[in-house]
Amino acid sequence: MSNNILKNAKKLKKQDLKSITGGISGKHDLSLCGCSCSGSVTGPWYCVQYIGCPQVYTCNSEI
C-alpha cells in the first residue's frame, strides 16, 4: 500500500471538529437492522442507509 493517501492529510484542530457534519444522528438503533433470507435489508426505514445485504443470502442452509 502506498502512503499517498496521507500525503495531504492535516491534523484537525478542536474548532475544525465542531464544523464536521454527517454521520448517524438521532436515535437510530442499528441493532434492529438485518438481512432477510432473500437478501433484503430488514428493520426500520433507515437501515438501508447504513447496511447492505449480499444479493443471495441463504438461511439455515446445510452444506
Phi and psi in degrees as a GROMACS rama.xvg file:
@    title "Ramachandran Plot"
@    xaxis  label "Phi"
@    yaxis  label "Psi"
@TYPE xy
-98.4162  159.35  SER-2
-94.1194  10.5592  ASN-3
-62.8766  -24.9783  ASN-4
-63.0911  -38.546  ILE-5
-90.9242  1.74947  LEU-6
-56.8857  -43.5783  LYS-7
-102.149  15.439  ASN-8
-74.1317  148.51  ALA-9
-136.692  150.731  LYS-10
-75.0823  131.896  LYS-11
-81.9424  142.262  LEU-12
-91.1601  166.117  LYS-13
-55.452  -40.1609  LYS-14
-65.2925  -36.2107  GLN-15
-64.253  -38.6351  ASP-16
-63.8995  -31.4826  LEU-17
-68.8335  -24.0829  LYS-18
-91.2708  -2.05127  SER-19
-74.9078  130.694  ILE-20
-121.097  163.35  THR-21
109.748  -172.44  GLY-22
87.3077  -168.324  GLY-23
-86.2358  122.149  ILE-24
-123.698  158.896  SER-25
87.4808  -157.831  GLY-26
-113.498  53.306  LYS-27
-80.5574  120.869  HIS-28
-98.4765  98.9584  ASP-29
-71.4252  -10.5636  LEU-30
-71.1723  -14.0945  SER-31
-83.5445  -9.68002  LEU-32
-87.9919  149.875  CYS-33
-167.552  -168.657  GLY-34
-123.947  140.854  CYS-35
-86.8144  171.94  SER-36
-64.0657  -24.0857  CYS-37
-86.3382  -4.15124  SER-38
95.4026  10.23  GLY-39
-89.1589  148.414  SER-40
-73.3204  133.472  VAL-41
-116.325  157.077  THR-42
117.122  -168.311  GLY-43
-60.6413  166.139  PRO-44
-56.4312  -31.3981  TRP-45
-78.9202  -9.47061  TYR-46
-60.8079  -37.0175  CYS-47
-63.9832  -19.9571  VAL-48
-78.5431  -21.4107  GLN-49
-113.864  -24.4138  TYR-50
-129.365  159.375  ILE-51
-131.645  147.998  GLY-52
-112.008  151.227  CYS-53
-62.0811  150.319  PRO-54
-55.9631  -44.8133  GLN-55
-118.442  116.667  VAL-56
-129.351  118.331  TYR-57
-107.008  140.64  THR-58
-108.116  139.347  CYS-59
55.0783  36.0359  ASN-60
-87.0965  137.659  SER-61
-96.2708  126.522  GLU-62
